[in-house]
């Protein structure tokens, strides 16, 4: 049996399921053409109830991307 989890959108403060959050973020993360961005979903490989969505500029260094989960896991 799969465990259903929910998360909070930091943009509008509403709660959504994992799949619902992916769909919901499309309403906030619209491409305005000014810069290239990556939308990354990070899942816990052994504990899939843990997940995080990240939006990061395409030119960002990997070190910056790796530090993002550390800020939210504290």
WOWO-V583673 format. One record per residue. N is the residue number from 1. RES is the residue in three letters. SS is DSSP state (hx for helix, st for strand, lp for the rest). OMEGA is omega in radians with two decimals (* if undefined). Layout:
# WOWO-V583673
N&RES&SS&OMEGA / N&RES&SS&OMEGA
This chain:
# WOWO-V583673
1&UNK&lp&3.13 / 2&UNK&lp&3.09 / 3&UNK&lp&3.10 / 4&UNK&lp&3.13 / 5&UNK&lp&3.07 / 6&UNK&st&3.12 / 7&UNK&st&-3.09 / 8&UNK&st&3.06 / 9&UNK&lp&-3.14 / 10&UNK&lp&-3.14 / 11&UNK&lp&-3.06 / 12&UNK&lp&3.08 / 13&UNK&lp&3.08 / 14&UNK&lp&-3.14 / 15&UNK&st&-3.13 / 16&UNK&st&3.00 / 17&UNK&st&3.14 / 18&UNK&hx&3.13 / 19&UNK&hx&3.12 / 20&UNK&hx&3.13 / 21&UNK&hx&3.12 / 22&UNK&hx&3.13 / 23&UNK&hx&-3.11 / 24&UNK&hx&-3.08 / 25&UNK&hx&3.08 / 26&UNK&hx&3.11 / 27&UNK&hx&3.14 / 28&UNK&hx&-2.97 / 29&UNK&lp&-3.14 / 30&UNK&lp&-3.13 / 31&UNK&lp&3.11 / 32&UNK&lp&3.08 / 33&UNK&lp&-3.07 / 34&UNK&lp&3.13 / 35&UNK&lp&3.11 / 36&UNK&lp&-3.13 / 37&UNK&st&3.01 / 38&UNK&st&3.01 / 39&UNK&st&-3.04 / 40&UNK&st&3.01 / 41&UNK&st&-3.13 / 42&UNK&st&3.14 / 43&UNK&st&3.03 / 44&UNK&lp&-3.06 / 45&UNK&lp&3.14 / 46&UNK&lp&3.10 / 47&UNK&lp&-3.05 / 48&UNK&lp&3.08 / 49&UNK&lp&3.06 / 50&UNK&lp&-3.13 / 51&UNK&st&-3.07 / 52&UNK&st&3.04 / 53&UNK&st&-3.13 / 54&UNK&st&2.97 / 55&UNK&st&-3.06 / 56&UNK&st&3.10 / 57&UNK&st&-3.11 / 58&UNK&lp&-3.11 / 59&UNK&lp&-3.10 / 60&UNK&lp&3.11 / 61&UNK&lp&-3.13 / 62&UNK&hx&3.13 / 63&UNK&hx&3.14 / 64&UNK&hx&3.14 / 65&UNK&hx&-3.12 / 66&UNK&hx&-3.11 / 67&UNK&hx&-3.08 / 68&UNK&hx&3.13 / 69&UNK&hx&-3.14 / 70&UNK&hx&3.14 / 71&UNK&hx&-3.08 / 72&UNK&hx&-3.12 / 73&UNK&hx&-3.11 / 74&UNK&lp&*
